[in-house]
Amino acid sequence: MYMKQSDLLKGLSRDFLKQVMEVAEKETHKGGYLLFKEGDRAKHLYILLKGRVSITIGDRAHTVYTVDHPGEVFGWSSLVGRKGYSAAAECREPTRLLKININKLEALFEKDRASEVTFFRQLAAGLGARLIQSYRMISEKAQADLSLSYGTGQVQESTITVS
């Protein structure tokens, strides 16, 4: 079962996983296919089965995250009360995924509150890991931006703007 690969779904009962699979749609897309744009109505959660998806923000489509491990989840804006996606998602190569309609998933949660709690704990853990990864990237960028003193004894730091 594909769902076992996803950390998001660890600890959920077989019965609940079976119900999720029944509402999930399997999709295959070519590289370059845009799954959603930043600001599009957030109505699906995605689980990568195979391939690679770039998560980008801004007009210049700056890649902030690459989904490339089977079982990784994206499109979570639909689960946290956002009306629109906070980023865009584009397939970078041939990609297979599961697409889950948020309304159908929420209906399953209403019938099984214990699974809902487990699911959202796993989601929080995954988002926390991505946040820590982002902090590390910002920290590494800050360290790289330090200017050398060239013997003056003074070190000048660059100002980093994160948008």
Residue pairs with C-beta under 8 A, 6 or more apart in sequence:
1 17
1 21
2 21
2 47
2 49
2 70
2 71
2 98
3 9
3 17
3 20
3 21
3 47
3 98
4 17
5 49
5 70
5 71
6 47
6 71
6 72
6 73
7 71
7 122
7 125
7 126
8 47
8 71
8 73
8 119
8 122
8 123
8 126
9 17
9 20
9 119
9 122
10 122
11 118
11 122
12 20
12 115
12 118
12 119
13 112
13 115
16 108
16 112
16 115
19 108
20 100
20 105
20 108
23 100
23 101
23 104
23 105
23 108
24 47
24 98
24 99
24 100
25 98
25 99
25 100
25 101
26 49
26 96
26 97
26 98
26 99
27 96
27 97
27 98
27 99
28 94
28 95
28 96
29 35
29 51
29 91
29 94
29 95
29 97
30 91
30 94
31 91
31 92
31 93
31 94
31 95
32 90
32 91
32 92
33 90
33 91
33 95
34 88
34 89
34 90
34 91
35 46
35 53
35 75
35 89
35 90
35 91
36 42
36 44
36 75
36 85
36 88
36 89
37 85
37 88
38 56
38 57
38 58
38 84
38 85
38 86
38 87
38 88
39 84
39 85
40 84
40 85
41 83
41 84
42 75
42 77
42 78
42 82
42 83
42 84
42 85
42 102
43 78
43 101
43 102
43 103
44 75
44 78
44 99
44 100
44 101
44 102
45 73
45 75
45 76
45 78
45 79
45 99
45 100
45 102
45 105
46 53
46 73
46 74
46 75
46 89
46 97
46 98
46 99
46 100
47 71
47 72
47 73
47 97
47 98
47 100
48 67
48 68
48 69
48 70
48 71
48 72
48 73
48 74
48 95
48 96
48 97
49 70
49 96
49 97
49 98
50 70
50 94
50 95
50 96
51 68
51 91
51 92
51 93
51 94
51 95
51 96
51 97
52 66
52 67
52 68
52 91
52 92
52 93
52 95
53 66
53 67
53 68
53 74
53 89
53 90
53 91
53 92
53 95
53 97
54 63
54 65
54 66
54 67
54 89
54 90
54 92
55 63
55 64
55 65
55 66
55 67
55 74
55 87
55 88
55 89
56 62
56 63
56 64
56 87
56 88
56 89
56 90
57 64
57 86
57 87
57 88
58 163
61 88
61 90
64 87
64 134
65 74
65 87
65 130
66 92
67 74
67 89
73 123
73 126
74 89
75 85
75 89
76 123
76 127
77 84
77 85
77 86
78 85
78 102
79 102
79 105
79 120
79 123
108 115
109 115
109 116
109 119
138 160
138 162
141 160
142 157
142 158
142 160
145 157
145 158
145 160
146 155
146 156
146 157
146 158
147 155
147 156
147 157
147 158
148 155
149 155
149 156
